[in-house]
């Protein structure tokens, strides 16, 4: 599986959860660090390898009022299962950092 396919699968899995608003954007420091690093990155997604297994770090923005621990557990399980069972990729960890909250559209009106 190519790096792009792994990123696409992770993005697809994350956005299957309606409680996720978006990925946190990368700032200047992140972009500079990514240029100097051998790890693979995309805004909100960083993938590295440890012991020939993937370590996936996600930074997401979720909607206000969701059960964050349960949502993170569900996302972790979905990504790990999809990558290991459907793509044959070994996953060491899926770490999720919730960077902020957005108001759902229903709260804006």
Rosetta blueprint (number, residue, H / E / L):
1 X L
2 X L
3 X H
4 X H
5 X H
6 X H
7 X H
8 X H
9 X H
10 X H
11 X H
12 X H
13 X H
14 X H
15 X L
16 X L
17 X L
18 X L
19 X L
20 X E
21 X E
22 X E
23 X E
24 X L
25 X L
26 X L
27 X L
28 X H
29 X H
30 X H
31 X H
32 X H
33 X H
34 X H
35 X H
36 X H
37 X L
38 X L
39 X L
40 X E
41 X E
42 X E
43 X L
44 X L
45 X E
46 X E
47 X E
48 X E
49 X E
50 X E
51 X L
52 X L
53 X E
54 X E
55 X E
56 X E
57 X E
58 X E
59 X E
60 X E
61 X E
62 X E
63 X E
64 X L
65 X L
66 X L
67 X L
68 X H
69 X H
70 X H
71 X H
72 X H
73 X H
74 X H
75 X H
76 X H
77 X H
78 X H
79 X H
80 X H
81 X H
82 X H
83 X H
84 X H
85 X H
86 X H
87 X L
88 X L
89 X L
90 X L
91 X E
92 X E
93 X E
94 X E
95 X E
96 X E
97 X E
98 X E
99 X E
100 X E
101 X E
102 X E
103 X L
104 X L
105 X H
106 X H
107 X H
108 X H
109 X L
